[in-house]
Amino acid sequence: MENPLGKLFAIGGAEDKGVDLEKGEMVRNNLNFFELGILRRIVEEAGGPDKRMEVITTASMIPYEVGENYLNAFGKIGCTNIGVMPIRNRADAMDLEYLERIRTCDAIMFSGGNQLRLSATFGGTQFLQVALERYHNEENFVVAGTSAGAMAMSNTMIYEGNASRSHLKGEVKITTGLGFMDDVIFDSHFEKRGRFGRLAQAISSNPSCIGIGLGEDTGMLIKDGNRMEAIGSGLVIIIDGHDIRHNNIADIPEGNPISVENLKVHFCEKGNGYNLKERKFIPEVMHEELFKKTEEIK
């Protein structure tokens, strides 16, 4: 399959979405956004503030509050052509109005909340098929997601896993995500919620994948389904399991500690990059025009 022409933004989140999944309780305070700089970059890559943006709040338990916050946040950077899709179930996802809107917008943004709600609502629907086709075939189409919205972007998705028990086999639950990328696993709120062990277990179980741990107010811009650029104020941690040697995860009983040798880890700050196919850390991402000239020379 050819590389996708669209652009992907996977963002680590920073705002509460109405529920703390690890504590199992509703949390309605601190609905604050990651810094507007990341939103500005999304708008820039989509083609500017006049482009049509659609915010999909399906993952959240408080979709209308979250939607209003996005309208306000995008409005602060001059975007007024914004819509909110508070899709709650699979019947909503099949609504002709929403199908028309996903066909005609320039960018979509999946909010945070519960990533399993995203995969269960959109998996196998025409809505998702249209979004995937546009991402693969349209050069400036942007797909963005924060927190759960980022975690659901890959084909392999963590949907549950308490960070304090993530070193024990079976504590990290994995299912199929929305499928905008293969061979990666995203995790969010990475440093703040201590999720290194969670992503490490996911990669130990799926060593053909690259783990991408997204800090808050931090993300990865991914072009060609391959070239990644860290954006925002924090860290993105890459976990590469291709060179694992010893790995006991297939042989031990559920609930026992895992033992893994030779996981490779990279820390990426703003401006660093990573090429997935080559599994290569890039100290400084080239500007787009310089990249094109380099490709022409080749």
N, C-alpha and C positions, 0 to 999 in steps of 0.2 A: 504494500500500500504506500502511495506517495505521502510525503510529509504534509500535514495540514497547513492550509494557507492562513488560517485565523490565528488569533493571539489569545493566550490563556493567562489569567492573573489568579494565582493561588495566594491567599492572604491569611495570616495567622490569627486575625481577630483581635479585638480589644474591648468589645462591648458585650455586656450581658444580653442574652437573647430571651430572657424570661424563665429559664429553667437551668439549674445546675445538675447536669446528668450524673456526675459522680456522687453528689450528695442526695440526689433524688428529691429535690425540693424546688419550689418556685422562688425565683429571685427577680424582683422587678425594679431594683435600683440600678444606678450607674449605667444607664443606657447611653454610653458615650462611644464615639466613633474613633477608629484609628485615625492618625493624623491626615489632614486633608491632602497632604502631598501625594499619598497613594491614590486617592480619588482623582486628583488632577492628572496623574499619569495614565489612569484608565481612560479618562476623557480624551487626553491627547492622543493615545494610541487608537481610539475609536474614530478620530478625525475632527475633534473639536466640540465645543459646548453646544452647537446646534444639532448635533446628532441625537437620534432617538435612543434613550436608555430605558430598559425595562428591569425593574427590581422584583425578584421572585422571593417572596417571604414564606414559602411553604414550610421550611424547616423550623420556624419559630412558633412558639406557643402564644406569642403576642404579635401576630403578623401586622396588624394595623398600626400599632405603636412603632414597630420597627420600620414599617413603610414610611410613616411620617418623618421619622428621623433621617431616612435616606433622602427624602424630598428636600428637607432642610439642609442636609449636608451638601448635596449636589448643588442646591440653590446658592450656597455661599461661594461656590466657585463659578457661578454664572450659567449653570445649566438649568433650563426650565422645561425642556422637552423630555420629561421624565414620567414614566408610568409605573404603577405598582400592580403586581399580580399576586393577590393573596390566595393562591390556589391551595385548597385544604384537602383534596382527595382526588382519586383517579377520575371521577366524573367531571370535576372542575378542569382537570388537565386535558380532557377531550372537548371542552367547550370551544365552539367555532370562533368566538371572539378572541380567546387566548391564542388559538392556532394562527389566526391572522396577524396578531400582534408579534408573535415570535417569528413570523415570516418576513416582517417588514421593519423590525427595529435594527439598530446598528450595534447594540451591545446589550448583554444581559448580565445581571448581578444576582447571584444566589446569596441570600443572607445566612446568618448562622442559626443555630438551634440544635436540631437532632438530625444527623446525616442519614439515619435509617428512614426517617420520614421522606427524605428526598428520593432515595432509591426505591422505596415502596410505592411512592406516588407516581414517579415518572418512568420507572423501568418498563420498557416494551411499548411505550405510548408513542403516538405520532408526534406529539409535542417534543419529546426528546429526540426522535428521529430527525425532525426538522432542524433542531438546534445542532445536532451532530453533523448533519449534511452541510449546514451553513459554515460551521467551524472548519470543516475540512476543505471547503471549496471557495470560500470568499475571503479575499486577502485582508480586509480591514475589520472583519467581524470579531468582536471581543466577547469572550466568556470570562467572567470574574466570579470569584466566590470567596467569602470570608468565613473562617472558623469551620463549622460543619459544611458550609458551601464549598470550601476548599477541599475538605476531606473526601467529599463525594465525587470529586472530579475524575478520579482515576478508576480503572476497571476493578482494581483490588482495593477494598475500603475497610478501614477499622471502624466498627460501629459501637464497640464497647470495650472497656478495659480500665480498671482502677489502677492509677499510677503506682500506688504503694504495694500492689501485688503483681505488678507486671513482669517480675522476674520468675514467676511460677508458670509452668506450662498450663495452657488452657485458659489463662486469665484474660488474654487478648482475643477478642472475637472479630472475625473477618468475614465479609460478604462481598457481593458485587456492587460496585458503584455505578456512576452515570456513564463512564467509559470515554471521557474526552481524551484520556491518556492511558496507554498500556505500560506495564513494567515499571510503575512507580507506586509508592504508597505515601500519601500525605498525612501528617499529623499537625495539629494546631495548638495554640497557647503553649508552645513547646517547653520553654524554659520555666515560665511562671508556674505551670502545673506539673513540672517534673516528669515529663513523658518520654525521656530518653529510653528507659527500659521497655516501655510499651512499643515504641517503634522498632527497637532492636529485636524484640521477640517477633514482631510481624515480619521483619526482614529475614530473621533466622528460619522462619517457616516458609518464606517465599524469597529465596536468595537470588532469583533472577530479577527481582525488583530493586529499584533504588529508593531508599527512604528519604523523604524530604520533611524535616521538622521545622515548622514555621513559627518563629517568635511573634509576639504581639506587636502591632504596628510595623509589621515586616511581611514581605511576600516575595514571590518569584514571578517575574514576567517570563513567559515561555513562548518562543517563536519557533516555527517549523516543527513543533513537537519535540524539539531537541535543545535549542540554544536557550539557556536560562540566565536570567540576570536578577540578582538580589536587589530589592528595593525596600525603602523604609529605614527605620532607626535601629532595629535590633539585629538578631542573628537568624540565619537559616542554617540548619545543621543537616548535612548530607550523610547518610549511612549506606555504604556499599557492601553488599554481602557476596559478591561474585567470587571473592578469593577465600571464603570461609574454608577452613580445614576441619578441625574437630567441631562437631555439632551433635549434641545428645538429644535434641528436641523430639526426634522420631522414636526414641527408644525408652524414654522415661515415662512413668505414670503421670496422669493429670495431677497438678498441685505440687509437683517437685520442681526445684530450681533448675533453670536451663544453664547449659555450659557451652560457650561458643568461642572459638578461636579465630582471630584474624579478621574481625570486622574492620572495615576501613571507614574513617570518619573525616569529614571536612567541615570547617566553620566558614560560612560566607557572610560577609558584611555588605553593605550597600556598594554596588559597583563591581563586586566579584561576580563571576559567572561559573557555569558548569554545563558541559556538553554531555547529554545523557548517553548518546550512542557510543561515544569514545570514552565515557566515564572519566572525564578530564576536568579538573579544577582550572578555572581561568582567573588569574589575579585581577585582571581589569577587562571588562567587557568593551569591545570595540563599538564605536558609534556606528549606526546603521549604514551611513554612506561609505565609511571606511571599510566596513565588512563587504559591501557590494563590490568596491574596487578591488579588494583582495581576491574575491571569488572570480572576478573578470580576469585578473592576472593569471590565476591558476588555469 
